[in-house]
């Protein structure tokens, strides 16, 4: 029983270290309200937050939040 509990804890800790990739749901505020862009992770998320998005020649600030 102790061996099974230890192995379960070890697996849980291992998974938590390998799944540190930050992902967030992102959107921008368009002229007709909030527009969802979907989920972005890692470098794609940082680039989108930093540079925003351009739609039809208009640049919008992108907002992302973790889920």
PDB file with one MODEL, atoms N, CA, C and O in Angstrom:
MODEL        1
ATOM      1  N   UNK A   1       0.832  -1.202   0.000  1.00  0.00           N
ATOM      2  CA  UNK A   1       0.000   0.000   0.000  1.00  0.00           C
ATOM      3  C   UNK A   1       0.872   1.259   0.000  1.00  0.00           C
ATOM      4  O   UNK A   1       0.605   2.200  -0.747  1.00  0.00           O
ATOM      5  N   UNK A   2       1.907   1.274   0.834  1.00  0.00           N
ATOM      6  CA  UNK A   2       2.792   2.436   0.886  1.00  0.00           C
ATOM      7  C   UNK A   2       3.535   2.617  -0.430  1.00  0.00           C
ATOM      8  O   UNK A   2       3.768   3.744  -0.868  1.00  0.00           O
ATOM      9  N   UNK A   3       3.906   1.510  -1.057  1.00  0.00           N
ATOM     10  CA  UNK A   3       4.627   1.571  -2.313  1.00  0.00           C
ATOM     11  C   UNK A   3       3.744   2.194  -3.405  1.00  0.00           C
ATOM     12  O   UNK A   3       4.219   3.003  -4.201  1.00  0.00           O
ATOM     13  N   UNK A   4       2.480   1.821  -3.439  1.00  0.00           N
ATOM     14  CA  UNK A   4       1.541   2.356  -4.429  1.00  0.00           C
ATOM     15  C   UNK A   4       1.318   3.858  -4.208  1.00  0.00           C
ATOM     16  O   UNK A   4       1.276   4.629  -5.166  1.00  0.00           O
ATOM     17  N   UNK A   5       1.178   4.264  -2.954  1.00  0.00           N
ATOM     18  CA  UNK A   5       0.987   5.676  -2.624  1.00  0.00           C
ATOM     19  C   UNK A   5       2.224   6.487  -3.020  1.00  0.00           C
ATOM     20  O   UNK A   5       2.107   7.581  -3.573  1.00  0.00           O
ATOM     21  N   UNK A   6       3.403   5.941  -2.733  1.00  0.00           N
ATOM     22  CA  UNK A   6       4.647   6.620  -3.083  1.00  0.00           C
ATOM     23  C   UNK A   6       4.768   6.775  -4.595  1.00  0.00           C
ATOM     24  O   UNK A   6       5.129   7.850  -5.074  1.00  0.00           O
ATOM     25  N   UNK A   7       4.474   5.728  -5.349  1.00  0.00           N
ATOM     26  CA  UNK A   7       4.559   5.789  -6.805  1.00  0.00           C
ATOM     27  C   UNK A   7       3.559   6.796  -7.384  1.00  0.00           C
ATOM     28  O   UNK A   7       3.874   7.522  -8.327  1.00  0.00           O
ATOM     29  N   UNK A   8       2.369   6.831  -6.819  1.00  0.00           N
ATOM     30  CA  UNK A   8       1.351   7.794  -7.278  1.00  0.00           C
ATOM     31  C   UNK A   8       1.818   9.225  -7.036  1.00  0.00           C
ATOM     32  O   UNK A   8       1.660  10.088  -7.899  1.00  0.00           O
ATOM     33  N   UNK A   9       2.387   9.472  -5.873  1.00  0.00           N
ATOM     34  CA  UNK A   9       2.891  10.804  -5.545  1.00  0.00           C
ATOM     35  C   UNK A   9       4.050  11.177  -6.467  1.00  0.00           C
ATOM     36  O   UNK A   9       4.144  12.317  -6.921  1.00  0.00           O
ATOM     37  N   UNK A  10       4.925  10.222  -6.741  1.00  0.00           N
ATOM     38  CA  UNK A  10       6.061  10.465  -7.613  1.00  0.00           C
ATOM     39  C   UNK A  10       5.606  10.819  -9.030  1.00  0.00           C
ATOM     40  O   UNK A  10       6.155  11.729  -9.651  1.00  0.00           O
ATOM     41  N   UNK A  11       4.621  10.112  -9.532  1.00  0.00           N
ATOM     42  CA  UNK A  11       4.079  10.397 -10.860  1.00  0.00           C
ATOM     43  C   UNK A  11       3.434  11.783 -10.892  1.00  0.00           C
ATOM     44  O   UNK A  11       3.622  12.529 -11.852  1.00  0.00           O
ATOM     45  N   UNK A  12       2.683  12.130  -9.861  1.00  0.00           N
ATOM     46  CA  UNK A  12       2.028  13.444  -9.801  1.00  0.00           C
ATOM     47  C   UNK A  12       3.058  14.573  -9.804  1.00  0.00           C
ATOM     48  O   UNK A  12       2.880  15.575 -10.497  1.00  0.00           O
ATOM     49  N   UNK A  13       4.122  14.415  -9.043  1.00  0.00           N
ATOM     50  CA  UNK A  13       5.171  15.435  -8.997  1.00  0.00           C
ATOM     51  C   UNK A  13       5.862  15.526 -10.353  1.00  0.00           C
ATOM     52  O   UNK A  13       6.136  16.626 -10.832  1.00  0.00           O
ATOM     53  N   UNK A  14       6.140  14.407 -10.966  1.00  0.00           N
ATOM     54  CA  UNK A  14       6.785  14.389 -12.275  1.00  0.00           C
ATOM     55  C   UNK A  14       5.946  15.085 -13.331  1.00  0.00           C
ATOM     56  O   UNK A  14       6.475  15.844 -14.144  1.00  0.00           O
ATOM     57  N   UNK A  15       4.660  14.838 -13.328  1.00  0.00           N
ATOM     58  CA  UNK A  15       3.769  15.477 -14.297  1.00  0.00           C
ATOM     59  C   UNK A  15       3.672  16.979 -14.081  1.00  0.00           C
ATOM     60  O   UNK A  15       3.575  17.738 -15.045  1.00  0.00           O
ATOM     61  N   UNK A  16       3.696  17.415 -12.831  1.00  0.00           N
ATOM     62  CA  UNK A  16       3.590  18.843 -12.556  1.00  0.00           C
ATOM     63  C   UNK A  16       4.817  19.587 -13.071  1.00  0.00           C
ATOM     64  O   UNK A  16       4.706  20.739 -13.489  1.00  0.00           O
ATOM     65  N   UNK A  17       5.984  18.949 -13.048  1.00  0.00           N
ATOM     66  CA  UNK A  17       7.191  19.597 -13.556  1.00  0.00           C
ATOM     67  C   UNK A  17       7.241  19.606 -15.078  1.00  0.00           C
ATOM     68  O   UNK A  17       7.824  20.519 -15.662  1.00  0.00           O
ATOM     69  N   UNK A  18       6.656  18.634 -15.720  1.00  0.00           N
ATOM     70  CA  UNK A  18       6.706  18.574 -17.176  1.00  0.00           C
ATOM     71  C   UNK A  18       5.592  19.373 -17.833  1.00  0.00           C
ATOM     72  O   UNK A  18       5.648  19.622 -19.038  1.00  0.00           O
ATOM     73  N   UNK A  19       4.583  19.781 -17.077  1.00  0.00           N
ATOM     74  CA  UNK A  19       3.464  20.506 -17.667  1.00  0.00           C
ATOM     75  C   UNK A  19       3.465  21.977 -17.251  1.00  0.00           C
ATOM     76  O   UNK A  19       2.403  22.537 -16.980  1.00  0.00           O
ATOM     77  N   UNK A  20       4.618  22.600 -17.197  1.00  0.00           N
ATOM     78  CA  UNK A  20       4.739  23.992 -16.776  1.00  0.00           C
ATOM     79  C   UNK A  20       4.538  24.969 -17.936  1.00  0.00           C
ATOM     80  O   UNK A  20       4.743  26.171 -17.765  1.00  0.00           O
ATOM     81  N   UNK A  21       4.155  24.492 -19.074  1.00  0.00           N
ATOM     82  CA  UNK A  21       3.947  25.356 -20.232  1.00  0.00           C
ATOM     83  C   UNK A  21       2.711  26.213 -19.972  1.00  0.00           C
ATOM     84  O   UNK A  21       1.610  25.694 -19.793  1.00  0.00           O
ATOM     85  N   UNK A  22       2.907  27.517 -19.954  1.00  0.00           N
ATOM     86  CA  UNK A  22       1.825  28.448 -19.663  1.00  0.00           C
ATOM     87  C   UNK A  22       0.890  28.561 -20.865  1.00  0.00           C
ATOM     88  O   UNK A  22       1.328  28.871 -21.973  1.00  0.00           O
ATOM     89  N   UNK A  23      -0.375  28.312 -20.643  1.00  0.00           N
ATOM     90  CA  UNK A  23      -1.399  28.458 -21.683  1.00  0.00           C
ATOM     91  C   UNK A  23      -2.503  29.377 -21.175  1.00  0.00           C
ATOM     92  O   UNK A  23      -2.829  29.376 -19.988  1.00  0.00           O
ATOM     93  N   UNK A  24      -3.065  30.148 -22.074  1.00  0.00           N
ATOM     94  CA  UNK A  24      -4.133  31.079 -21.706  1.00  0.00           C
ATOM     95  C   UNK A  24      -5.119  31.250 -22.849  1.00  0.00           C
ATOM     96  O   UNK A  24      -4.778  31.080 -24.019  1.00  0.00           O
ATOM     97  N   UNK A  25      -6.336  31.587 -22.488  1.00  0.00           N
ATOM     98  CA  UNK A  25      -7.361  31.970 -23.449  1.00  0.00           C
ATOM     99  C   UNK A  25      -7.176  33.449 -23.752  1.00  0.00           C
ATOM    100  O   UNK A  25      -7.000  34.249 -22.833  1.00  0.00           O
ATOM    101  N   UNK A  26      -7.214  33.823 -25.022  1.00  0.00           N
ATOM    102  CA  UNK A  26      -6.938  35.201 -25.418  1.00  0.00           C
ATOM    103  C   UNK A  26      -8.107  35.806 -26.198  1.00  0.00           C
ATOM    104  O   UNK A  26      -8.881  35.099 -26.844  1.00  0.00           O
ATOM    105  N   UNK A  27      -8.211  37.137 -26.119  1.00  0.00           N
ATOM    106  CA  UNK A  27      -9.235  37.879 -26.859  1.00  0.00           C
ATOM    107  C   UNK A  27      -8.753  39.303 -27.096  1.00  0.00           C
ATOM    108  O   UNK A  27      -7.784  39.753 -26.484  1.00  0.00           O
ATOM    109  N   UNK A  28      -9.435  39.999 -27.982  1.00  0.00           N
ATOM    110  CA  UNK A  28      -9.223  41.436 -28.146  1.00  0.00           C
ATOM    111  C   UNK A  28     -10.583  42.110 -28.177  1.00  0.00           C
ATOM    112  O   UNK A  28     -11.601  41.482 -28.469  1.00  0.00           O
ATOM    113  N   UNK A  29     -10.581  43.408 -27.870  1.00  0.00           N
ATOM    114  CA  UNK A  29     -11.816  44.182 -27.860  1.00  0.00           C
ATOM    115  C   UNK A  29     -11.971  44.882 -29.204  1.00  0.00           C
ATOM    116  O   UNK A  29     -11.311  45.886 -29.470  1.00  0.00           O
ATOM    117  N   UNK A  30     -12.846  44.346 -30.047  1.00  0.00           N
ATOM    118  CA  UNK A  30     -13.107  44.909 -31.365  1.00  0.00           C
ATOM    119  C   UNK A  30     -14.179  45.970 -31.298  1.00  0.00           C
ATOM    120  O   UNK A  30     -14.714  46.243 -30.224  1.00  0.00           O
ATOM    121  N   UNK A  31     -14.504  46.574 -32.432  1.00  0.00           N
ATOM    122  CA  UNK A  31     -15.514  47.637 -32.455  1.00  0.00           C
ATOM    123  C   UNK A  31     -16.913  47.140 -32.069  1.00  0.00           C
ATOM    124  O   UNK A  31     -17.749  47.929 -31.626  1.00  0.00           O
ATOM    125  N   UNK A  32     -17.169  45.844 -32.234  1.00  0.00           N
ATOM    126  CA  UNK A  32     -18.486  45.286 -31.887  1.00  0.00           C
ATOM    127  C   UNK A  32     -18.448  44.413 -30.646  1.00  0.00           C
ATOM    128  O   UNK A  32     -19.352  43.607 -30.420  1.00  0.00           O
ATOM    129  N   UNK A  33     -17.401  44.570 -29.836  1.00  0.00           N
ATOM    130  CA  UNK A  33     -17.303  43.791 -28.608  1.00  0.00           C
ATOM    131  C   UNK A  33     -16.094  42.865 -28.604  1.00  0.00           C
ATOM    132  O   UNK A  33     -15.233  42.929 -29.482  1.00  0.00           O
ATOM    133  N   UNK A  34     -16.052  42.010 -27.603  1.00  0.00           N
ATOM    134  CA  UNK A  34     -14.917  41.111 -27.387  1.00  0.00           C
ATOM    135  C   UNK A  34     -14.880  39.988 -28.425  1.00  0.00           C
ATOM    136  O   UNK A  34     -15.897  39.347 -28.689  1.00  0.00           O
ATOM    137  N   UNK A  35     -13.708  39.753 -29.008  1.00  0.00           N
ATOM    138  CA  UNK A  35     -13.509  38.710 -30.007  1.00  0.00           C
ATOM    139  C   UNK A  35     -12.546  37.667 -29.429  1.00  0.00           C
ATOM    140  O   UNK A  35     -11.402  37.985 -29.107  1.00  0.00           O
ATOM    141  N   UNK A  36     -13.010  36.440 -29.303  1.00  0.00           N
ATOM    142  CA  UNK A  36     -12.187  35.353 -28.777  1.00  0.00           C
ATOM    143  C   UNK A  36     -11.202  34.874 -29.840  1.00  0.00           C
ATOM    144  O   UNK A  36     -11.566  34.705 -31.003  1.00  0.00           O
ATOM    145  N   UNK A  37      -9.953  34.657 -29.429  1.00  0.00           N
ATOM    146  CA  UNK A  37      -8.924  34.158 -30.331  1.00  0.00           C
ATOM    147  C   UNK A  37      -8.562  32.707 -30.050  1.00  0.00           C
ATOM    148  O   UNK A  37      -7.884  32.073 -30.860  1.00  0.00           O
ATOM    149  N   UNK A  38      -9.001  32.174 -28.921  1.00  0.00           N
ATOM    150  CA  UNK A  38      -8.685  30.792 -28.564  1.00  0.00           C
ATOM    151  C   UNK A  38      -7.531  30.706 -27.588  1.00  0.00           C
ATOM    152  O   UNK A  38      -7.130  31.701 -26.984  1.00  0.00           O
ATOM    153  N   UNK A  39      -7.003  29.500 -27.443  1.00  0.00           N
ATOM    154  CA  UNK A  39      -5.950  29.238 -26.474  1.00  0.00           C
ATOM    155  C   UNK A  39      -4.578  29.294 -27.141  1.00  0.00           C
ATOM    156  O   UNK A  39      -4.376  28.742 -28.222  1.00  0.00           O
ATOM    157  N   UNK A  40      -3.645  29.968 -26.480  1.00  0.00           N
ATOM    158  CA  UNK A  40      -2.265  30.060 -26.937  1.00  0.00           C
ATOM    159  C   UNK A  40      -1.355  29.652 -25.795  1.00  0.00           C
ATOM    160  O   UNK A  40      -1.683  29.851 -24.625  1.00  0.00           O
ATOM    161  N   UNK A  41      -0.199  29.075 -26.143  1.00  0.00           N
ATOM    162  CA  UNK A  41       0.738  28.574 -25.149  1.00  0.00           C
ATOM    163  C   UNK A  41       2.160  29.031 -25.453  1.00  0.00           C
ATOM    164  O   UNK A  41       2.500  29.334 -26.597  1.00  0.00           O
ATOM    165  N   UNK A  42       2.979  29.074 -24.413  1.00  0.00           N
ATOM    166  CA  UNK A  42       4.413  29.293 -24.539  1.00  0.00           C
ATOM    167  C   UNK A  42       4.789  30.532 -25.323  1.00  0.00           C
ATOM    168  O   UNK A  42       4.281  31.622 -25.060  1.00  0.00           O
ATOM    169  N   UNK A  43       5.692  30.363 -26.299  1.00  0.00           N
ATOM    170  CA  UNK A  43       6.200  31.481 -27.093  1.00  0.00           C
ATOM    171  C   UNK A  43       5.098  32.155 -27.900  1.00  0.00           C
ATOM    172  O   UNK A  43       5.105  33.376 -28.057  1.00  0.00           O
ATOM    173  N   UNK A  44       4.154  31.374 -28.412  1.00  0.00           N
ATOM    174  CA  UNK A  44       3.038  31.958 -29.179  1.00  0.00           C
ATOM    175  C   UNK A  44       2.227  32.907 -28.306  1.00  0.00           C
ATOM    176  O   UNK A  44       1.809  33.972 -28.761  1.00  0.00           O
ATOM    177  N   UNK A  45       2.005  32.524 -27.052  1.00  0.00           N
ATOM    178  CA  UNK A  45       1.253  33.354 -26.121  1.00  0.00           C
ATOM    179  C   UNK A  45       2.001  34.653 -25.836  1.00  0.00           C
ATOM    180  O   UNK A  45       1.409  35.731 -25.885  1.00  0.00           O
ATOM    181  N   UNK A  46       3.279  34.561 -25.544  1.00  0.00           N
ATOM    182  CA  UNK A  46       4.065  35.753 -25.240  1.00  0.00           C
ATOM    183  C   UNK A  46       4.136  36.696 -26.433  1.00  0.00           C
ATOM    184  O   UNK A  46       4.048  37.913 -26.267  1.00  0.00           O
ATOM    185  N   UNK A  47       4.295  36.148 -27.634  1.00  0.00           N
ATOM    186  CA  UNK A  47       4.354  36.976 -28.842  1.00  0.00           C
ATOM    187  C   UNK A  47       3.024  37.689 -29.088  1.00  0.00           C
ATOM    188  O   UNK A  47       3.009  38.874 -29.422  1.00  0.00           O
ATOM    189  N   UNK A  48       1.913  36.975 -28.925  1.00  0.00           N
ATOM    190  CA  UNK A  48       0.594  37.564 -29.146  1.00  0.00           C
ATOM    191  C   UNK A  48       0.307  38.667 -28.132  1.00  0.00           C
ATOM    192  O   UNK A  48      -0.207  39.726 -28.492  1.00  0.00           O
ATOM    193  N   UNK A  49       0.640  38.418 -26.863  1.00  0.00           N
ATOM    194  CA  UNK A  49       0.428  39.443 -25.835  1.00  0.00           C
ATOM    195  C   UNK A  49       1.314  40.666 -26.084  1.00  0.00           C
ATOM    196  O   UNK A  49       0.893  41.802 -25.864  1.00  0.00           O
ATOM    197  N   UNK A  50       2.533  40.425 -26.541  1.00  0.00           N
ATOM    198  CA  UNK A  50       3.472  41.520 -26.750  1.00  0.00           C
ATOM    199  C   UNK A  50       3.185  42.360 -27.973  1.00  0.00           C
ATOM    200  O   UNK A  50       3.322  43.583 -27.929  1.00  0.00           O
ATOM    201  N   UNK A  51       2.786  41.724 -29.071  1.00  0.00           N
ATOM    202  CA  UNK A  51       2.610  42.471 -30.317  1.00  0.00           C
ATOM    203  C   UNK A  51       1.153  42.733 -30.681  1.00  0.00           C
ATOM    204  O   UNK A  51       0.885  43.567 -31.546  1.00  0.00           O
ATOM    205  N   UNK A  52       0.215  42.053 -30.051  1.00  0.00           N
ATOM    206  CA  UNK A  52      -1.191  42.241 -30.383  1.00  0.00           C
ATOM    207  C   UNK A  52      -1.546  41.538 -31.683  1.00  0.00           C
ATOM    208  O   UNK A  52      -0.818  40.659 -32.144  1.00  0.00           O
ATOM    209  N   UNK A  53      -2.659  41.926 -32.262  1.00  0.00           N
ATOM    210  CA  UNK A  53      -3.096  41.332 -33.527  1.00  0.00           C
ATOM    211  C   UNK A  53      -3.586  42.445 -34.448  1.00  0.00           C
ATOM    212  O   UNK A  53      -4.104  43.463 -33.989  1.00  0.00           O
ATOM    213  N   UNK A  54      -3.419  42.239 -35.738  1.00  0.00           N
ATOM    214  CA  UNK A  54      -3.869  43.224 -36.719  1.00  0.00           C
ATOM    215  C   UNK A  54      -4.988  42.616 -37.556  1.00  0.00           C
ATOM    216  O   UNK A  54      -4.824  41.556 -38.161  1.00  0.00           O
ATOM    217  N   UNK A  55      -6.120  43.299 -37.581  1.00  0.00           N
ATOM    218  CA  UNK A  55      -7.287  42.861 -38.340  1.00  0.00           C
ATOM    219  C   UNK A  55      -7.693  43.990 -39.279  1.00  0.00           C
ATOM    220  O   UNK A  55      -8.000  45.093 -38.827  1.00  0.00           O
ATOM    221  N   UNK A  56      -7.698  43.722 -40.584  1.00  0.00           N
ATOM    222  CA  UNK A  56      -8.079  44.714 -41.599  1.00  0.00           C
ATOM    223  C   UNK A  56      -7.337  46.035 -41.436  1.00  0.00           C
ATOM    224  O   UNK A  56      -7.932  47.105 -41.562  1.00  0.00           O
ATOM    225  N   UNK A  57      -6.040  45.961 -41.158  1.00  0.00           N
ATOM    226  CA  UNK A  57      -5.218  47.153 -41.028  1.00  0.00           C
ATOM    227  C   UNK A  57      -5.307  47.865 -39.696  1.00  0.00           C
ATOM    228  O   UNK A  57      -4.655  48.891 -39.506  1.00  0.00           O
ATOM    229  N   UNK A  58      -6.098  47.348 -38.767  1.00  0.00           N
ATOM    230  CA  UNK A  58      -6.244  47.955 -37.444  1.00  0.00           C
ATOM    231  C   UNK A  58      -5.566  47.043 -36.429  1.00  0.00           C
ATOM    232  O   UNK A  58      -5.833  45.842 -36.380  1.00  0.00           O
ATOM    233  N   UNK A  59      -4.678  47.631 -35.613  1.00  0.00           N
ATOM    234  CA  UNK A  59      -3.961  46.850 -34.603  1.00  0.00           C
ATOM    235  C   UNK A  59      -4.728  46.888 -33.281  1.00  0.00           C
ATOM    236  O   UNK A  59      -5.128  47.954 -32.812  1.00  0.00           O
ATOM    237  N   UNK A  60      -4.930  45.690 -32.678  1.00  0.00           N
ATOM    238  CA  UNK A  60      -5.650  45.566 -31.425  1.00  0.00           C
ATOM    239  C   UNK A  60      -4.735  44.980 -30.361  1.00  0.00           C
ATOM    240  O   UNK A  60      -3.914  44.105 -30.637  1.00  0.00           O
ATOM    241  N   UNK A  61      -4.891  45.475 -29.146  1.00  0.00           N
ATOM    242  CA  UNK A  61      -4.191  44.915 -27.989  1.00  0.00           C
ATOM    243  C   UNK A  61      -4.895  43.618 -27.599  1.00  0.00           C
ATOM    244  O   UNK A  61      -6.123  43.571 -27.518  1.00  0.00           O
ATOM    245  N   UNK A  62      -4.113  42.567 -27.359  1.00  0.00           N
ATOM    246  CA  UNK A  62      -4.668  41.276 -26.994  1.00  0.00           C
ATOM    247  C   UNK A  62      -4.552  41.064 -25.491  1.00  0.00           C
ATOM    248  O   UNK A  62      -3.527  41.373 -24.883  1.00  0.00           O
ATOM    249  N   UNK A  63      -5.617  40.532 -24.902  1.00  0.00           N
ATOM    250  CA  UNK A  63      -5.649  40.239 -23.479  1.00  0.00           C
ATOM    251  C   UNK A  63      -5.777  38.726 -23.298  1.00  0.00           C
ATOM    252  O   UNK A  63      -6.617  38.084 -23.929  1.00  0.00           O
ATOM    253  N   UNK A  64      -4.940  38.171 -22.434  1.00  0.00           N
ATOM    254  CA  UNK A  64      -4.971  36.726 -22.187  1.00  0.00           C
ATOM    255  C   UNK A  64      -5.090  36.468 -20.691  1.00  0.00           C
ATOM    256  O   UNK A  64      -4.587  37.242 -19.876  1.00  0.00           O
ATOM    257  N   UNK A  65      -5.751  35.386 -20.339  1.00  0.00           N
ATOM    258  CA  UNK A  65      -5.865  35.001 -18.936  1.00  0.00           C
ATOM    259  C   UNK A  65      -5.742  33.497 -18.826  1.00  0.00           C
ATOM    260  O   UNK A  65      -6.211  32.751 -19.685  1.00  0.00           O
ATOM    261  N   UNK A  66      -5.094  33.063 -17.739  1.00  0.00           N
ATOM    262  CA  UNK A  66      -4.904  31.639 -17.519  1.00  0.00           C
ATOM    263  C   UNK A  66      -6.221  30.975 -17.131  1.00  0.00           C
ATOM    264  O   UNK A  66      -7.120  31.614 -16.585  1.00  0.00           O
ATOM    265  N   UNK A  67      -6.314  29.709 -17.418  1.00  0.00           N
ATOM    266  CA  UNK A  67      -7.513  28.957 -17.051  1.00  0.00           C
ATOM    267  C   UNK A  67      -7.129  27.767 -16.232  1.00  0.00           C
ATOM    268  O   UNK A  67      -7.996  26.997 -15.818  1.00  0.00           O
TER     269      UNK A  67
ENDMDL
END
